[in-house]
């Protein structure tokens, strides 16, 4: 029996033992979900498309196609699907009304967009739409989901690669297609095995510039010559490791020059990537640059960069041309805005700052992500002299 049978909203009998269905709140998705507890074989009987992560997996969740924020609504949704799960457990066909409205890819897209709109940042929704529009060139929206097969998805991958899309773009497209079909997969109308053992193009490693402290200082000097906003943009990226969206959302109320810290947090016009707020310490150089450009009496909600541009979700200032000019003058034409953040991590690690502190300052959920930003292993390490 499941660990918490007393909390079950339903018990589904299967040939391999009972499966308990209970509710749980998914904070990141901001919705209630149905949690299945039971033996792996029993859960597989109820959810034929489910694949256990390990041989001892005894729990999985099913996310509703539309976010559910009340328990009564969740109970209604689960009650509607109980016949489907029970029929699957008995080996019979699922009722036709298990997931009304999900017939074509266009239907799945509408359901997926409703979930995304309530669970991720607007910029992420836009990114998914771009991917879905790209896939629609090779997989029309009117395609019935019952016509999908692993071979059809593999053909889409081949077509994307054939027209010249980069391997990383093709891989992102597969992730986006899986997200689009998530409502149908959760309803048992599409099998998740469609995405197993697909042949994906291998990503090509790109050469990333390794900035030195001299190049960093040269970038700051050149940026200052391009004006106030360009100087602050480069300084906050190089010396605080902020993302582009974080830099453009920063207000003077978020900066405390006396304590030498700045706060990165969600607001009415901005949502942090992880959904969590953080505090980043300011080095003396960055504190001096901020003090240099700080107005005498700034309004609390005034933006640090491009204060005259109105608040909006997304980038308020398309600074690509300015950034390219700065990078070209510095002799680093391949530098990207993310390269500033990478330089912050790399130079910090080379200076002896703990990667765990860098993780917190950069807002990474895992230290492995931070390690991917640090190229310290590619530079000389004096400790090698211990080898003699």
Secondary structure, 3 states (H helix, E strand, C coil): CCCCHHHCCEEECCCCCCEEEEEEEECCCCEEEEEEECCHHHHHHHCCCCCCCCCCCCEEEEECCCCCCCHHHHHHHHHHHHHHHHHHHCCCCCCCCCCCCCCEHHHHHHHHHHHHHHHCCHHHHHHHHHHHHHHHCCCCCCCEHHHCCHHHHHHHHHHHHHCCCCHHHHHHHHHHHHHHCHHHHHCCCCCHHHHCCCCCCCCCCCCCCCCCHHHHHHHHHHHHHCCHHHHHHHHHHHHHCCCHHHHHHCEHHHEECCCCEEEECCECCECCCCCCCEEEECCHHHHHHHHHHCCCCCCCCCECCCCCCCCCCCCCCCCHHHHHHHHHHCCCCCCCHHHHHHHHHHHHHHCCCCHHHHHHHHCCCCHHHHHHHCCHHHCCCHHHHHHC
